[in-house]
């Protein structure tokens, strides 16, 4: 492969800036996804606990 052009000055800065923007964008998306997963896990845990409490307590059930 032949080198067609040397990258210099402002072009190097522009390329590095674009790469950093992409990295931070993916990082933000990963953080947002992790936050959503944590919210879902917390909600599922809360629902599980409510069901467990309901069945363990026996109040409100008519299958006694």
C-alpha positions in Angstrom: 0.0 0.0 0.0 1.3 3.4 -0.9 1.0 6.5 1.3 -1.1 8.9 -0.7 -0.9 11.9 1.6 0.6 12.9 4.9 -1.9 14.1 7.4 -0.8 17.4 9.0 -1.8 20.1 11.4 -5.5 21.0 11.5 -6.5 17.8 9.7 -4.9 15.7 12.5 -6.7 17.7 15.1 -10.0 17.3 13.2 -9.6 13.6 12.9 -8.8 13.2 16.6 -11.7 15.4 17.6 -14.1 13.3 15.6 -12.7 10.1 17.1 -13.2 11.6 20.6 -16.8 12.6 19.8 -17.6 9.1 18.7 -16.0 7.6 21.8 -17.9 9.9 24.1 -21.1 9.3 22.2 -20.8 5.6 22.7 -19.9 6.1 26.3 -23.0 8.1 26.9 -25.2 5.5 25.2 -23.6 2.8 27.3 -24.2 4.8 30.5 -27.8 5.4 29.5 -28.4 1.8 28.7 -26.9 0.8 32.1 -29.2 3.2 33.8 -32.2 1.8 32.1 -31.2 -1.7 32.9 -30.8 -0.7 36.6 -34.3 0.8 36.6 -35.8 -2.4 35.1 -33.9 -4.6 37.6 -35.2 -2.4 40.5 -38.7 -2.5 39.2 -38.6 -6.3 38.8 -37.2 -6.7 42.3 -39.9 -4.6 43.7 -42.6 -6.6 41.9 -41.1 -9.8 43.1 -41.0 -8.6 46.7 -44.7 -7.5 46.5 -45.7 -10.9 45.1 -43.6 -12.7 47.8 -45.1 -10.6 50.6 -48.6 -11.1 49.2 -48.3 -14.9 49.1 -46.3 -15.2 52.4 -48.8 -12.9 54.3 -51.9 -14.6 53.0 -54.0 -11.4 53.5 -56.4 -10.7 50.7 -56.3 -14.2 49.4 -59.4 -16.4 49.1 -57.5 -19.7 48.6 -56.9 -20.3 52.3 
